[in-house]
Amino acid sequence: MLFVWRGSVLPRIMPQLLWTTALAVLVTWTHGQLIGYKFNLTAIPFTLLGVALAVFLGFRNNASYDRYWEARKLWGALLNDSRSLARQVVCLTECPPDERRRLVHALAAFAHALRHQLRGSDARADMARLLTPEAANRVCAARHPAAVALAILGEQLAEARRGGRVEPILAAAMEPNLGGLSHVLGGCERIANTPLPFTYAVIIHRIVYLYCFLLPFGLVDSVGALTPVIVAFVAYCFFALEALSDEIEEPFGTMPNDLALAAMATHIESTLRETLGEVQLPEPPAPVDYLLF
């Protein structure tokens, strides 16, 4: 674990880490003198700054991880509600096999449409596989494709109910699962469209850099030649925590520590199509440099 590179935030923070260490080397070489002036700093200002930094970094990391974990729970709820609705369609309705297949595929299309909407990617290929051409065009042309995909699923179920293939009591039992899908959609949109206040990032960024740039002046007289080593280690801790919280704050992206939405959507499609008895299922995405996206 000491030498892991893939999936870590080290590539992102390497430039500022090198600059901070280089400054520490310069301060050590000049014994804390810059432009002919000796900077005499004690541990007191770093203690005060460290307390403020710990408070802000703790808040930022907790808030970012709450967003990440809530997003993961929403996608877990999407899997559960989709499985329940697919089971009801396959086992309890009087729909013919073609109609059951169309309904279950529409469920899988909703998962893919939500993934593409959150990432701003093109959903045409997945919609063309799972929906009729008319429905696929309707979803791809929408500003909110996941909401349209869910509306198409509801329209198909309503059509089956009007045709007598879904009993009214069963339709009422299906509604909570449809509502759960709508809840998942709204929750994901809330996370995606409501970032943390920008001022928190600005405050943390300024304090972290100020702390790391001044730290060599407070250590050089007591630590000596080891100042660059200690500064590099402290800077790595602070820069890495800041970068990680910034990365998981938006859990639906494609950065190494974001949620693997493509893998989860493919898993949902596979488990739904297995309820129909299908054996030719989509291949799960292969890891790229040991990372799933």
Steps between C-alpha positions, in 0.01 A plus 500: 500500500796735548574500129150490347469755220178409312188619674689732733488879485879525475504578124266795562699653784850426372567849353412691817677238711819546299477879523450485878794263545718715277417803713591303812834405343567867419410611853723229648791596276472870594427421868170686485633815335329648197610828339740553789233474770485222758148366563478385861180302548404287799254213528221724634362629166507149354308368799231764452484445124498124555187521715315705238622270225386189686151647548456595135656183359288285731182676393589486132587130505190405699272701271661355186482142627135547602422596142698202368332251733153639440555465126606138548191427710279653233645268236453208737135599537477518120616139478251383764199684357585386147525137607170518688320659207649250252390210721146638512493540122632150433317304770174681568378662178311341211719673244625294204874428484572779252330758719678375812829529318416854391413603857811348657723649232341839568604458865858434394484798265410724793819400684714576196314825430563614857870416469534693174304796637721526808818481294382703203585216259322375189224248575412410140677164486344369822153636419511344151574159658223510755215713364297528184637754248224747584559475875878514458476820295267650758743430785808622313329824397390581855670749730446255789531158335463295819166665583376432147616136520308461826192660341520254210511211746196639681312541172571138407373377836190718469433356156527147638263588784240644262527185293420283802844337509583663835245474778410827675625369834830404337528843339461654845774268633731606216459869568732510808780351290441757227497769768829360631655541154378858493651555846834366377489732199420803714768414756769460234399827335514677836857379562612579146344847491588618852875523559650597831527878546803623309624708792591186697733387221657847482561523876651151524714553191645826634568366849664180369736686270582768757575235760723293271690799360577644846576169669867480388575832673366362828693172477838587355659617827386197700501222238775613265570283197191287557271800440419413133412142596258603775350777288444259212324254730276763660422657163410158358252442783326836456509513120377140473207553737399815314525328160308192615214702646481700178492176298223318685292814540370427148447120524352457152810598304770288341788567737673200662309519830157582356219247482527240224166591340564312176574178688196544728262579211625195311451286811143626535430421135645150535303409812176633349544312174575180690151520650372456144710189455743666261848351485670740257575777746721808459860453599596692814742788432863399529721693744730758344827514692324312782220759513131464414310792358 
